[in-house]
Amino acid sequence: MTSTPHTPRPGSRLRSPRGAALRACAVFSVAALALASCGGSSEPAESGDEVPEAAVAEDQDLVVALTTDVDNLLPWTATQFQATNVLRNIYGTLTELDHDLEVVPGLAEDWEISDDGLTATFHLREGVTFFDGTELTAEDVVASFEAIQDPDTAAAAATNLASVESIEATDDHTVTMNLSTPDTALFSKVALGNAAILPADADLEELETEPNGTGPFSLSERVANDSLTLEANPDYWGEGPQLDTVEFRVIPDESAIVSALQAGSVHMATFDDPLVADTIGAGVEILETPQLTYHVLQLRADEEPLDDVNVRRALACTIDRQEVLDSAAMGAGEVVGPFTSPAHLSDPGSRPCPEPDLDRAEEYLAEAGYEDGLELSAIVMSDGYSTAVAEGETIQAQLAQVGIDLSLEVLESGSYVDRWVDADFTLAVARNAGNPDPDVTYGRYFRSDGNFNEVAGYRSDALDELFEQGLAETDEEARAEIYEEISDYLEEQAVWIWLFAGYEYTALTEGVSGYTAMANSSMQGLREAVLVDH
Amino acid sequence: MAHVTKNHRMPQKKGAVLHSLRSSPTVRRLVGALGTLFGVAITVFVMLRALPGDQITAAYGIEAAGLTEEQRETLRAYYGLDQPLIVQFFTWLGNVVTGNLGYSSRTNQSVLEMTLLSLPVTLQLAVLSILVALLIGIPLGMLSASRPNAARDWLGQGIGLAGLGVPNFLLATFLLGLAAQVWGFNPNGLGYASPWENLWLNLQQMMMPSLVLGFAVAAPVMRTTRTAVLEVRSLDFIRTAKAKGVPPRRLRWSHILRNALVPVVTMTGMQFGFLLGGAVVMEQIFSLPGLGRQVLLGMNQQEYAVVQSTVLVIALLFVIVNLLTDLLYRKIDPRVRAD
């Protein structure tokens, strides 16, 4: 087994060996982009920029294919991939993430935190208006955050604002938040779409049919079960958008999406299955973007026999992550540790058993009193994403080498989520969302007061303390070190077994330019996209 | 005495009325249809509840684990899940009877509004498929029957078998991919157009799915036609007609086919159920926003009212088509009218 050197994970890039890149080069030259990007550089790849005036197409109506209908138009409670992506283009947040997932100004032009870390002040951009023409003021921010914290709203971001004790409008364009504990992740948390700013006097029911945001696009038309169309917001505070309309069209079948791309009926679609991306071929450019989302074997240390660290370590030393990646995802991804964001990337080479070590695994088992083997059971999702069952089967075969008999409970996604949410499992083959900020990613899982801690099944005073330090530390470098310590701790205690992070494939037809795919699957790049003649 | 007589006569009269009602085929069928619909309603209702998860986990996914008990209570009340099952059932059924099919929080539309958009799509697909099936099946069946066991019979039966044997989702995916890749023809990717919006595009979008579905249904149509034609041809009245000098063409169309059509009509009516099921698959592959997609998307979000009401609409459709089939073959076959 060759060792996998730890390499920084690059941003999205064109797929190189599969022919699409060559054709993409043709597109690129038309779009007057430096030909150098066709060599397969590891820069975050965009589908061309700096489009000369003349090449801009007259028709600026872009169509994105989605496999299912948007399920919610209220940003505070939307969690579905399709819904969050549409809403990201309609509503604004105080801060935003740029292409490299760095926190940058959004509705707030700048912000500061007091020396004791307990007062955060946001200075709002002036002259921002909602679609209905009313101006954005500090009152809107206060009302939105108070609503998110209200249990009646059932907002998904409520837990992210847990440190916010009170919030007030100091003047028309200044918002002050008083925190109960220091929270350096706050500026990253308010960048999430679930923390969108709505008008203070918003009638939520009305907003579901007539969204009133500050984003680059507003809702123009919705045909239930069929399509949703956005149109450019001429009063958008930022640059762009260049597109006139973006239609999100429901095409449930992935192979039908492939056909639609080939025939040019739609301009853009995303896939997580490398096989599908491979079948598209001519005239379609594929961006391959490493994802923050990570594949993991979740262990619940609350359950016997996983409460014994030696059993967990035995699992960690037996499982060959590279093999799981190769056999389940055809190698389309990278072996990762706990943190997948570029700024806090864990080094999978530094874990206790970077390569499988069966002797050591057997020693751990003997120490735990299981030299004659043991039986375990894992839940696996049968649908939802393409690699789950294959991951489970590979792990099952690997564990059999040391006498661990893993049975797989393959469940339809509804039952899987039910069991997962109720923490009704010992092991789970899972795919969890990552976040640019390390505290947002794992604070809710591994802090003993985190709202997912029961599901995570592990807690310790040491972790609690580290997470607290991480939130209090304002120096970036020192903060990064704390999370590195957390990463090492998680691996050393074999709390979970982190496997790999896959790619997302963004298919763009010829003529789509300026779009950037992001590691958090956000489609905010639509505001920069433009259609060019080809 | 009079008192007794009165009492005697009343039940007799009532019984007679009831008896004649019960024996009236129309009433009997209507009662049967209502029973069927009620059975479907209960079955869907129970099956949906037996599925793991609810609308909260469907809407929030794993984020549901992060909801506090307070938030959960709010949501349960919002989705109406805090009511006892029996109350949920009869509230829904009561609403349906008064024309209120429920509300979808996902689309912010009533199920009735959604159904008014999706029902025509599925109906059009089913009707076009039936047409395709009859246009292929009947001539092919007659061709086969014209000389049993000859080459043309094998050809006809072979095509019929192919229609039965090729899984239609496979054929559909193949056709869709082929047309897009080779000719760049992909009307179904352009977003659904209703006939009154853009008839030409609409027909293009309906072409491939109705061909695929129609081809599958053409097989049983063909076989039924063949058998029926062979049977009718051997009957006495055909020999009589022949002897009377009826020209062969007239004999074939108005004597043989007319009589052979009775089982074909019955069979086509029965195939309608299959078509509604097949339409779900076709709508999925050819991206048509019909009843099938409405049910599937409702299922994904565990929107009970959407699934229950839509399935009930589909069942109603099925029942109506069966009643119509009955009427139609009474019209074709005068002998049925007699009883």
Interface residues (C-beta under 8 A of the other chain):
Chain A: V63 A65 T68 D69 D71 N72 L73 T77 T79 Q80 P151 D152 A154 A156 A158 T159 E208 T209 R222 V223 A224 N225 D226 S227 E247 R249 V250 I251 P252 D253 S255 A256 I257 V258 S259 A260 Q262 A263 G264 S265 V266 L411 E412 G414 S415 V417 D418 R419 W420 V421 A423 N432 R444 N451 F452 E454 V455
Chain B: L51 P52 G53 T57 A58 A59 Y60 G61 I62 E63 A64 A65 G66 L67 T68 E70 Q71 R72 T74 L75 Y78 S104 S105 R106 T107 N108 Q109 E113 M114 L117 S118 T173 L176 G177 A179 A180 Q181 G184 F185 N186 P187 N188 G189 L190 G191 Y192 Q284 I285 F286 S287 P289 R293 Q294 L296 L297 N300 Q301 Q302
